[in-house]
Amino acid sequence: MRVALLAALFLAAPAAALPVAEARAILKEAVETPSVQGRGENIKYAEKLRARLVAAGFPAADVTVEPVAGEAILSARYRGTGGGKPIAVIGHMDVVEADAKDWVRDPFKLVEDGGYLFGRGVADNKFDVTMIVATLIDLRKSGFKPKRDIILYLSGDEETAGKTAAVQAKAAKAAGVEFVLNGDGGGGGLATDNSPIAYALQGAEKTYADFEFAFTNPGGHSSAPREDNAIYRLAAALAKLQAYKFPPQINPLTRATMADAGPRVGGATGAALTKFATDPTDKTAAATLAADPAWVGQIGTTCVATILSGGHAPNALPQRAAAMVNCRIFPGTSVAEVKAKLVEVIGDPTVVATTKVDWPVTSPSPLRPDVVGAVTKAVHGRFPGLAVVPGQTSGATDCVFYRALEMPCYGVSGLFMRSEDEFSHGLNERVPVAAIEPALAHWRVLFTELAK
């Protein structure tokens, strides 16, 4: 059955075996290059990818690596025959830090164990970056000639400031890119028994913002306490922020996601999803979803304290206490509006509120029939008839910078995962070994369908 499905999948593509061995080699090289911010490894990783692309026949002038914002970007152009505007495919090379003493295995060695590949970044985002690069190399070697250019943009600081993607988005705009495919978004869900649940086609995401809230005073000796203790003021402010909930919101993408998930999830959560999809003002449904970490990010803006600092000596009153509050803002809501609301909730005129990081505010991308059709074909090549559901990411990806410049961007990862296997940013990050071959098939269909 599987052979028949793969044969049907490639009727419109050049005949070739899937490059599984090469993909594994590229993934091993990727994980074992610890491209954490500040280590200087990102440019090494980019150069390794560049060498592979050039060795496969991409002209050296069409594959560039540049230092940007202390990290690196890679850009590569697969030249077409002139049949339309270019399309772009994006991903990020950087990974979050990993402390080896906390892991069961070395986080920067690709280790196969129990049917899984372990390593920092093996899922986020080096899996899809690898599948994209391996597929482009394989298509190049097989003689595939796209009608339109395919431009690859790999950023270097998606996990931190996002400055590299902003640079690449401007380059994509200047190149006339029509739309963007993102390997760091979307993807398929599997049940515990590995049966398929649905495929999420990401068409929107929340805005990322970091705010610092600080309190200061002259301090003094700890033997003479003051009522305006900076740490106590901060604690009171954080208690108010914890208690505040932003109003529920919905858009066509989150409505579609919840309407599809409700019957499958079942129980109280499933009923709440179905109810919220039809009536987002229903307080009971909103409260049920707000209490569920899997769904709270889908129903509105969320803000949470993530870093604390304060005091300078154990026997002195604190002269400063501050907290970093990270917000994931529902599409269409401004960063300034959220910041103003948080200051209002704190209700203390002595607070100093500073915006530390704010990514662009964007609107959902329109669901292009060609993109939906290609994704559906790719997904059905593996799981015939599986629902392809448009959705919104609760986090943020490089897509925001492209959408901000009015280029539609879609999360179309080739990775299917069980929820219990998801450890991105956490300990013992892993992907199933069996995910490689179907992911290569997925990207091959997307490129051959959308670049024609």
N, C-alpha and C positions, 0 to 999 in steps of 0.2 A: 504493500500500500504506500509506504514512504517513498519508494523508488518511483512509483507512478506519479505521485504528487510532485516530486522534484522534476520529473521529466516534463510535466505540464507547465511547471513554473518557468522553465527556460525555453519554451517554444520561440519566444520573440528575442532571445538573447543569443549571443555567440556561443556555440557549443564549447564547453570547457568544464573540467572538473573543478569543484570548489577548492580554493587554496587554503585548506584547513591547516596543513603543516606550517605554511608561511605565516598564517595568522597567529598561530601559537608562538612562533619564534618572535614575531613583532611584539606580541603581548608580553612575553617574557622580558624582552629588552626594555619595554616600557615600564613595567613594574619595578625592574631592577635599576632604573634610573630615578632616584628619589626626587622628583620635581616639586619639592615643597618650596614655598616662597622663601627667598633669602639664601637658599643653599647654592645657587648658581648652577643647578642641574637642569633647569628648564631649557636652556640654550643647548645643552648636550643632547637632551631628548629630541629637540627640534632638528638638530643636525643629523642625528641617526635616522629620523624619518626622511629627511631630505635626501640622504645618501641612498636610501632604499628606492625612493621615487625616481631619482636620476638614473640609478642602475637599471630600472625597469623601462627606461626610454623617454622619460619626461625631460625635455630640454633643460639644461642647468639654469638658463635664464628665466624659466617659467616656475622655478621652485626657489623661494627666497626665505631666509631666516633673518630676522631683524631683532635687535635688542629694543625693548620698549618698557619704560617704567620699571627698570631693574629686572625685568623678566625677558621673555622672548615670544615672538610670534612666528608662525610658519604660514606661508601662502603658496599655493600651487594652482596652476591653471592647466586643465585638460582641454586643449583647444578643439573646438567643434568645426563643422564645415560651413558655418554661417547661417544656420536655420532659425535663429531667434535670439532673444536676449539671454544673457548668461543666467545660470542658477548657481546658488552658493550652497555649500555644505559646511557646517561648523561643528566644533567641539572644543574641549579645553584640555591642555596638557598638564596643568598643575593639579596637585592633590593636597589634601589636608595633612597636617603633621600626624605622625604615628610614633608612639613610644614603644620600642621593642620589648621592654620589660613587662608591658601589660598584655602583649599578644602571646598566643600559644605558639605561633611560628614567627619567623623573621618577617616583618611587614614589607620589607623591600627585597624579598626573594619570592619569585613565583613558585608556589608549592602546590602540587596536586595531591589531594587527600580525600578519599571517600567520594569520588565523583565530582569534586569541586576544585577550582583554582583559587588559591588564597593569595592576598597581597593588597597593600594599600593602593587604591586607585583602580584595582582590577575591574570594579564595576563603574566607579565614578571618576573619570569618564574614559578611562583608557580602554575599556572593552569596545565601546562603539567607535572611538577614534581608531583603534586597531582594525576593526571590521571595515570601516570606511577606507582606510589606507590600503588594506589588503585587497579590497574589491577594486579600487581604482588601478592598482598595480596589475591585477589580473586582467582587467578589461583592456588596459594598455597593451599588455603582452599578447592578448588574444587578437588584437587588431581592431577592436571596437572603435568606431568613429562616431562620436555624438554629433548631432546637428547643431547643438548650441554648446557654448563653453560651460564646463563645470569648474567652479572655482572653490578650492578648499581653503578655509580659514581656521587655523587652530590658535586659540588664545593662550595666554600664559598666567593670568591671574583671576580666573573666574571665581575661585574660592575666596578671594580677598577683595581687592578694590575694583576690579572690572575695567581697568584702564586700557588694557590691551584690546579687548573686544570693541571698545568704543572707537579705537583707531581703525580696526578692521572693518567695522560697520561703515565708516566714512569711505573707506576704500571701495567697499562693495557698492555703495551708492554711486560713487564716481564711475565705477565700471558698468553701471546700468543693470545691476542684478535685479531680476524680476521677482524672485522669491527665494526663501532660504529654508534648507532642511537642517534640523538640529539633532545631532546624535545624543545630546544631553537632555532629552525630554521625551515624554511619551513612553511607549513600550507596553508589553503585554503582561497580564496577570495570570498566574497559575494557582490552582487549588492545591491543597496539601498532597493530593494524589497525583499531582502534575497534569491534571486535566485543565484545559484552557477556560478562563473566566471571561475575559474581554480584552480588547486592545484599546489603549487610550491614545488618541491623536491630539497632542497638545497644541492648542491654538491661542492660549493666553497664559499669563503668569502674574504673580503679585509683585509689587514694587518693593525692593529692598531698601531699608533705611536704618541707620544707627543713630541714636540720640544719646548724648551724655547729660545727665541731670546732676548738678553739683551744688553743694552748700559749703560756705566758708565762714569763718569768724576768726577773731584774734587768737583764740585758744587760751592757754594758761596752764596753771598747775593742776594736776588731777585731784589735789586735796581741796580745791575750791571749785566744785562743779558749777556750771552755768546752765540756765534753762535753754539757751540756744545752741546746745551741743550739736555739732554738724552731723554726727553719726545718727543721733536720734531723729533729727529733722529728715535725714535721708530715709531712715527706716519708716517714718510716718508716711513719707511720700510714696515709697514703694508699696506699702500696704494699700494705699488708695489706688495705685495703678493696678495692683493685683485684683482688686475688687471690681474695677471698671471693665465693662464689656462693650465693644463697639457694636453698633446696630447691625443686625443681619443684612446681608446683601446677596443678590443673585444676578446672573447674566445668562445668556443662552447656552453657553458652554457648561457652566456648573449645573444648570437646570437639566441639560441632557445627561450629564454624568450621574446625577442623583436619580433621575427617572429610570435610567438603566439599572443602577445598582440596587435600588430599593427592593424589588422582588427577589433578587438574588441573595441579598444580605439577610433579609427576613428579620423576624423578631422586632423588638422595640426600635432598634436602629434602622432597620429596613422600613418600618412604618413611618419613622420620622423623615427619612430621605424622601419617600414618596409624598408625604404631606408637605414638606418644605419645597419640593419641586413645583407643587401646585399653588402653595400659599406661603411665601417666605415670611409673612407677618405672624405665622402661627408660633406663639411663644413656647408652647410645650415642645414642638418639633425642634425649634432652634436650641432650646436648653438641652435636649437629648443629644443633639449633634455637637454642641459646644463642649459637652463633657467627654466626648470621644476623640482622642488624639488623632485618629485616622480621618476625621471629618471636620474638626474645628477650623482647620485652615481653609476649607472650601466655602464657609458661610459668611465671611467678612474679614475685616482687618484684625490682625492679632499683634499684640506687643508683649514682650517678656523681658525681664531683667536677665542679663547674661554675664556681666562682669561687675565686681564691686572693688572699690579701693577707698581707703580712708585712714586717717591717723598717721602719726609719725614717731610716736614713742609710747611705751606702755604706761608711763607716769605723767603724760601730758594730755591736755584736752585737745581733741582733733581740730586742726586748723582747716582741714578740708576733708570732705567725704563725697564720693561720686559713684554713680552707677551708670553702666551702659545698658541701654534698653534697645533691643532689636525689634523692629516692626516689619511685618509682611503685609503690605497695603493692597487692598482690593483694587483691581483695575479701575481707573477713572477717578480715583480719589487722590488728591495732591498730598505731597509730603508735608507741605506747610500746614495744611488743614489738620493732619494727624498730630503734628508737633504742637499746634495751638490747643488742640483738645487735651493732650496730655498735660500741658502746663495748667490748663483750666482745672483738670481733675486733681492735680497736686494741690492747687489752691494756696500756695505759699509764695508771697512776693519776693522772698529772698533766694528762690531757686534760680540757678543759671542754667539755661537750656541751650545746648549746642548741637547742631546737626553735624555728625562726623562723616557719615557716608550716606548718600542718597542716589539711587539709580533712577533712570528715567521712568516717568509715568507713561504707561502705554494702554492702548485699547486692544481688545481681541482681534486677531487676524481673521479676515473673511475666509470661509471654508471653500477653497478653490476646488472645483470639480476634478481637475487633473490630478491634484495632490491627493484628494480623497480616493480617487479611483486607483492611483498607483499604490497607495498604502493598502487599500482593500485587497488588491491583487496580490501584494506581497504577503499579507497576513493570511489570506485564504489559500495561498500556496502551501502553508504549513497546517492551518486549521480551517478547512472549508466551512463557510457559513458563519464563522465567528464574528460577533458584533465588533465593529470599529466605532468607538464612541468618542466624539469630540470632548475635550476637557481642558481644565485649567490647572497649572502647577501651583501648589501652595508656596513653594520656594521661588527662587529666581534663577534664571540662566542667562547666557549671553544673548538670547533672543531679544531681550528688552532693548538692546542698543540698535538692533536692526528694525524692530517695530517702531522705535522712536523716530527713525528716519523714513517711515512709511514703506518699509519693505515687509511684506507678510513673512512670518517665520513660523515653522511648524516643528514640534518635537516628534520625531519619527524613529526612535530607537528600535533596534532590531532585537533587543533583549527581552525575553520572557522570564519572569521570576515568580517564585512563591514569596508571600509576604514574610514568612519565617526565615528566608534566606537573605533578606535585605539588611545589610550592615554598612552601607555607605556612610562615611564619616565616623564610623564606630570601630569597635574591635573586631578583628578576624574577618574583614571584608572578603566576600567571596562571590563567585559566579559558577554556575554548573558548567562542567566541561562540555556537556551535550548542547549547550547554548551556542557554541561557535558556528557549527555548520548551518543551522537555520538562520542565524544572523547574517552570515555571508550571503545566503540566498535572498534574504530580505533586502539588503542594500543593493544587490545586483539588479533586482527587479526595479527598485526605485530609480536607479541611474539609467537603466536602459529604457524605462517607460517615460521618464520626465525629461530626458535629454534628447528625445527624438523630435 
